[in-house]
Amino acid sequence: MPVLLQVALGGALGALLRYLTVQGSLRAFGPTFPYGTMIVNVVGSLIMGLAAVYLMERFGHSKIAPFVLTGCLGGFTTFSAFSLDVITLLEKGRLASATFYLAGSVGLSIIAVLIGVLIMRSILS
């Protein structure tokens, strides 16, 4: 399958999963905080760490990496929506929520990638 088609199909799948996750979090937690976006960024970062190590260390140059990493996970995680959420919270005068959301999303996502990398390296070694 051509790489561009892999990325496009993966992106569509990732975007659909992001939409479903955000909608589910709205039903579960309500609209007072952008939990859904934070969830997809942290979970997507964890999966990115796991998948990147698995695909590259297990297969070297993986032919499905464009589908999984760029497509699915690129479509699933959403830092443009994250940025808009921060601005929206700030415009509503919710400085504490915006700060928590910003630090939590970035910090937890970086930690999630690291955890994913460490888990997969320990599994593969």
Secondary structure, DSSP 8 states (H G I E B T S, - for coil): --HHHHHHHHHHHHHHHHHHHHHHHHHHH-TTS-HHHHHHHHHHHHHHHHHHHHHHHHHSS-TTHIIIIIIIIHHH--HHHHHHHHHHHHHTT-HHHHHHHHHHHHHHHHHHHHHHHHHHHHHH-
